[in-house]
Amino acid sequence: MYFKLLDDVRNIEQLNFENNKVEYDRIKKLYKYDSFRKLKGKVELALENGNIVIAEIHWYELSIAKTNEIKIKKILK
């Protein structure tokens, strides 16, 4: 699904996913970095159908300041 961030992400929290070995190993192999973290936050989005929503998103942030794999986890409003 295509979406565009309309605002800065709020309520950012770091998630612990090192216990999920499959996901951790996939990210480590894909981006070839040991230093990354999984984050979540709330943001206003414009969806491809034109709707504007507030959603919870999850993403990975690498030590080289790149953001990868932004996923919409929940539409809140």
Secondary structure as the mmCIF struct_conf table of DSSP 4:
data_model
#
loop_
_struct_conf.conf_type_id
_struct_conf.id
_struct_conf.beg_label_comp_id
_struct_conf.beg_label_asym_id
_struct_conf.beg_label_seq_id
_struct_conf.end_label_comp_id
_struct_conf.end_label_asym_id
_struct_conf.end_label_seq_id
STRN STRN1 PHE A 3 LEU A 5
BEND BEND1 ASP A 7 ASP A 7
STRN STRN2 ARG A 10 LEU A 15
TURN_TY1_P TURN_TY1_P1 GLU A 18 ASN A 19
HELX_RH_AL_P HELX_RH_AL_P1 LYS A 21 TYR A 31
BEND BEND2 ASP A 34 ASP A 34
STRN STRN3 PHE A 36 LEU A 47
TURN_TY1_P TURN_TY1_P2 GLU A 48 ASN A 49
BEND BEND3 GLY A 50 GLY A 50
STRN STRN4 ILE A 52 LEU A 62
TURN_TY1_P TURN_TY1_P3 SER A 63 ILE A 64
BEND BEND4 ALA A 65 ALA A 65
STRN STRN5 THR A 67 ILE A 75
#
